[in-house]
Amino acid sequence: MLPKYLKPFHIDNENLIRIGPKLDGGYILDKRIVHITKKIITCGLNDDWEFEKHFSKINTSCEVLAYDHTVNKEFWIKRFKKDILHFFLFKKLKLRKILSIFEYYDYISFFKNKNKHYELKISNENIKNKEITINEILNDHDNLILKVDIEGDEYNILKQILKNSKKINALLIEFHDIQKNMNLIKEFIKESSDLKLIHIHGNNVSCVDKNIDPNIIELTFTNVEKIKFDQKITEKKYPIENLDYKNIRRKDDFVLKFENDTKIS
């Protein structure tokens, strides 16, 4: 079972919206956040910007600034070679592989003009201009959504997120290896006065622990100064039907269960 401090505050389902695909890469937001947001700051991009594309269709004036040092020339060369190989080896996947081969052109098309991708690593310090901190990124920005999926490095930037929380309308963050880092997650939730947890989903890409809990969780936090809601713990069951979907189809989704007697102390 998950600790009770991971159980979200209640938001009526009618105020929630899924943005992005009905697979890995889709996130739940309070829809009232969408049109007051000026920028999306994406930390960790890889080969998936479907959330950003979908959001940009709803709020056409929103800018996207993405940071990922791994998405570079070498990334696309390797990706192209892999897709070509799979195209010839797996006949049943040909249509999907044909589409993925052209993903580079979708990347070029999306990240131009107002939308930008920077080949910089998110860090808690700036080293030789190859890394950038959350403090630096958010220095001149506000009214934003911060989206974080940086494969375990999220724990290194939590204090910076708290420091800049008043600028953040919503935080979408993946926590990895949660059993090893539960104290850091607990401290973040406890110290966060502006950003309150409103949604949780277990990522079924990951393995489970002995309690059949996910190893990776996707959390949505909303700024209570931007969107007012009663701060009462929800009685919803997760996943939420017609909002939450499996990250990958071949595995069952996690049905999340919470302890009843865990308190933040």
SULRA-V183726 format. One record per residue. N is the residue number from 0. RES is the residue in three letters. PHI is phi in degrees with one decimal (* if undefined). PSI is psi in whole degrees, 0 to 359 (NA if undefined). D_LAST is the distance of its C-alpha to the last C-alpha in Angstrom with 1 decimal. Layout:
# SULRA-V183726
n	res	phi	psi	d_last
N	RES	PHI	PSI	D_LAST
N	RES	PHI	PSI	D_LAST
This chain:
# SULRA-V183726
n	res	phi	psi	d_last
0	MET	*	148	18.5
1	LEU	-85.5	150	16.2
2	PRO	-64.0	152	12.4
3	LYS	-66.0	335	12.0
4	TYR	-69.1	352	10.3
5	LEU	-91.7	1	13.9
6	LYS	-83.8	125	15.6
7	PRO	-70.7	163	17.3
8	PHE	-73.7	158	17.9
9	HIS	-82.4	127	21.4
10	ILE	-127.7	129	24.5
11	ASP	-56.7	139	27.9
12	ASN	-58.5	332	29.7
13	GLU	-66.9	342	32.6
14	ASN	-96.2	3	30.7
15	LEU	-103.4	146	29.8
16	ILE	-138.6	141	32.3
17	ARG	-94.6	128	32.7
18	ILE	-120.2	134	34.2
19	GLY	101.6	184	35.8
20	PRO	-71.4	163	37.3
21	LYS	-87.4	47	36.5
22	LEU	-152.8	197	35.6
23	ASP	-57.2	136	33.5
24	GLY	105.6	349	33.1
25	GLY	-91.6	144	32.6
26	TYR	-134.5	153	29.4
27	ILE	-97.7	132	28.2
28	LEU	-129.3	158	28.1
29	ASP	-74.8	120	28.1
30	LYS	-62.5	340	31.9
31	ARG	-70.4	345	31.6
32	ILE	-77.3	330	30.4
33	VAL	-56.5	310	33.5
34	HIS	-87.7	359	36.1
35	ILE	-101.3	3	34.2
36	THR	-92.6	131	33.5
37	LYS	-95.9	330	35.9
38	LYS	-144.3	150	34.9
39	ILE	-110.6	125	33.2
40	ILE	-104.3	112	31.9
41	THR	-103.8	120	32.0
42	CYS	-109.0	104	30.6
43	GLY	100.8	111	32.1
44	LEU	-117.1	310	35.3
45	ASN	52.7	231	37.2
46	ASP	-114.5	30	39.8
47	ASP	-136.1	109	38.0
48	TRP	-127.7	31	38.1
49	GLU	-66.8	323	38.6
50	PHE	-60.1	312	35.5
51	GLU	-63.7	320	36.8
52	LYS	-64.9	315	40.3
53	HIS	-63.3	314	39.3
54	PHE	-59.9	319	37.2
55	SER	-66.0	335	40.2
56	LYS	-75.0	330	42.5
57	ILE	-81.7	315	40.4
58	ASN	-116.0	92	39.8
59	THR	-71.6	344	42.9
60	SER	-91.4	354	42.2
61	CYS	-74.4	137	38.9
62	GLU	-98.5	152	39.1
63	VAL	-119.9	125	37.6
64	LEU	-119.1	114	36.8
65	ALA	-111.9	143	36.0
66	TYR	-128.6	119	35.1
67	ASP	-161.7	113	35.9
68	HIS	-75.1	345	37.8
69	THR	-84.9	342	38.8
70	VAL	-91.3	96	40.9
71	ASN	-142.5	192	44.1
72	LYS	-59.5	315	47.8
73	GLU	-63.3	323	47.3
74	PHE	-57.6	313	44.6
75	TRP	-73.1	326	47.2
76	ILE	-63.7	313	50.0
77	LYS	-62.5	319	48.1
78	ARG	-63.7	318	47.0
79	PHE	-64.5	315	50.6
80	LYS	-62.0	318	52.0
81	LYS	-64.5	316	49.5
82	ASP	-66.3	322	50.2
83	ILE	-63.6	316	53.9
84	LEU	-60.8	312	53.7
85	HIS	-64.9	328	51.7
86	PHE	-60.4	319	54.2
87	PHE	-83.9	335	57.0
88	LEU	-86.8	326	55.3
89	PHE	-118.2	94	53.5
90	LYS	-62.7	326	56.0
91	LYS	-67.8	339	53.7
92	LEU	-102.4	14	51.3
93	LYS	-59.7	313	54.0
94	LEU	-60.6	314	53.2
95	ARG	-61.5	320	49.5
96	LYS	-71.6	325	50.6
97	ILE	-60.2	316	53.2
98	LEU	-65.0	319	50.6
99	SER	-69.0	332	48.1
100	ILE	-60.9	328	51.0
101	PHE	-90.6	9	51.2
102	GLU	-64.0	329	47.4
103	TYR	-59.1	321	48.2
104	TYR	-70.4	329	50.3
105	ASP	-67.0	320	47.6
106	TYR	-59.9	311	45.3
107	ILE	-61.3	319	48.1
108	SER	-67.2	320	48.7
109	PHE	-77.5	317	45.1
110	PHE	-92.6	68	44.2
111	LYS	-144.5	169	46.9
112	ASN	57.1	244	47.5
113	LYS	-76.7	337	44.3
114	ASN	-92.1	135	42.1
115	LYS	-133.3	145	41.6
116	HIS	-119.6	130	40.4
117	TYR	-114.5	131	39.7
118	GLU	-82.7	66	40.0
119	LEU	-129.2	144	37.1
120	LYS	-88.3	135	34.0
121	ILE	-75.2	128	30.6
122	SER	-147.0	176	29.1
123	ASN	-96.6	7	27.0
124	GLU	-156.1	159	30.4
125	ASN	-101.5	118	34.0
126	ILE	-117.2	111	36.4
127	LYS	53.3	36	40.2
128	ASN	61.3	16	39.7
129	LYS	-99.6	350	38.7
130	GLU	-129.2	162	35.1
131	ILE	-145.2	147	33.3
132	THR	-100.6	161	29.9
133	ILE	-62.2	322	27.9
134	ASN	-57.2	316	28.4
135	GLU	-67.7	316	32.1
136	ILE	-62.3	316	32.3
137	LEU	-90.6	4	30.5
138	ASN	-54.6	318	32.2
139	ASP	-113.7	17	34.9
140	HIS	-125.8	150	33.3
141	ASP	-151.7	184	31.3
142	ASN	47.8	57	31.1
143	LEU	-130.6	162	30.5
144	ILE	-104.5	128	28.9
145	LEU	-104.8	120	27.3
146	LYS	-115.8	121	27.9
147	VAL	-126.2	118	26.5
148	ASP	-144.8	84	27.8
149	ILE	-123.8	33	28.4
150	GLU	54.2	48	28.1
151	GLY	103.8	338	25.0
152	ASP	-76.0	354	25.5
153	GLU	-59.2	330	23.0
154	TYR	-67.2	337	20.2
155	ASN	-77.6	345	22.5
156	ILE	-116.7	9	22.6
157	LEU	-63.4	322	19.1
158	LYS	-65.8	324	18.9
159	GLN	-67.8	323	22.4
160	ILE	-62.3	315	21.5
161	LEU	-61.4	320	18.8
162	LYS	-62.5	328	21.4
163	ASN	-106.3	16	23.9
164	SER	-63.1	331	21.9
165	LYS	-66.6	338	24.0
166	LYS	-83.9	346	27.0
167	ILE	-98.0	121	25.7
168	ASN	-74.4	319	26.5
169	ALA	-150.0	145	25.0
170	LEU	-117.4	124	23.4
171	LEU	-113.0	117	24.7
172	ILE	-141.6	137	23.2
173	GLU	-98.9	127	23.7
174	PHE	-103.7	126	21.2
175	HIS	-102.7	155	23.1
176	ASP	47.3	55	22.4
177	ILE	-67.1	330	18.9
178	GLN	-64.2	329	18.5
179	LYS	-81.5	341	19.0
180	ASN	-124.2	20	16.8
181	MET	-60.4	326	13.8
182	ASN	-64.7	325	11.4
183	LEU	-69.5	321	13.5
184	ILE	-65.4	315	13.3
185	LYS	-59.6	315	9.6
186	GLU	-64.5	320	9.6
187	PHE	-61.2	313	12.6
188	ILE	-63.7	319	11.4
189	LYS	-64.1	319	8.5
190	GLU	-82.5	348	11.3
191	SER	-85.0	105	14.0
192	SER	-88.5	333	15.1
193	ASP	-94.4	318	18.6
194	LEU	-96.0	118	18.4
195	LYS	-115.8	139	16.9
196	LEU	-68.8	125	17.2
197	ILE	-122.8	352	20.3
198	HIS	-158.3	148	21.7
199	ILE	-141.5	143	21.2
200	HIS	-145.4	138	24.1
201	GLY	-86.9	126	24.6
202	ASN	-80.2	115	27.3
203	ASN	-83.6	5	29.9
204	VAL	-67.0	327	31.6
205	SER	-84.4	166	29.2
206	CYS	-78.6	176	29.2
207	VAL	-112.8	162	26.7
208	ASP	-93.1	187	24.6
209	LYS	-65.4	340	25.2
210	ASN	-94.3	10	23.1
211	ILE	60.8	37	25.3
212	ASP	-99.7	152	22.6
213	PRO	-68.6	155	23.8
214	ASN	-89.2	341	23.6
215	ILE	-128.1	134	23.7
216	ILE	-125.9	147	22.0
217	GLU	-109.6	121	23.3
218	LEU	-118.0	144	21.0
219	THR	-117.7	126	22.2
220	PHE	-114.3	142	20.4
221	THR	-121.3	142	22.2
222	ASN	-76.8	117	22.3
223	VAL	-71.5	347	21.7
224	GLU	-82.8	341	24.2
225	LYS	-94.4	321	26.9
226	ILE	-128.1	118	26.4
227	LYS	-84.3	134	25.2
228	PHE	-155.8	154	23.6
229	ASP	-66.6	127	21.6
230	GLN	-87.2	71	17.9
231	LYS	-119.2	144	17.7
232	ILE	-67.9	136	16.6
233	THR	-76.3	158	19.9
234	GLU	-109.7	14	21.7
235	LYS	-66.1	158	23.9
236	LYS	-101.4	140	24.8
237	TYR	-118.6	134	24.8
238	PRO	-76.6	157	27.2
239	ILE	-90.2	126	28.7
240	GLU	-61.0	137	32.5
241	ASN	69.1	7	34.7
242	LEU	-123.4	314	31.9
243	ASP	-95.3	141	30.4
244	TYR	-137.3	159	32.9
245	LYS	-64.4	140	33.0
246	ASN	-66.7	321	32.9
247	ILE	-129.3	145	35.9
248	ARG	-74.7	331	38.2
249	ARG	-76.9	355	39.0
250	LYS	-124.7	151	35.7
251	ASP	-67.2	150	33.8
252	ASP	-76.5	159	30.8
253	PHE	-81.8	130	27.3
254	VAL	-93.6	113	26.4
255	LEU	-84.2	137	22.6
256	LYS	-126.8	145	20.6
257	PHE	-123.0	146	16.9
258	GLU	-67.1	149	14.9
259	ASN	-96.7	347	14.6
260	ASP	-123.4	16	11.8
261	THR	-90.0	128	9.0
262	LYS	-123.9	151	6.0
263	ILE	-78.6	119	3.8
264	SER	-126.3	NA	0.0
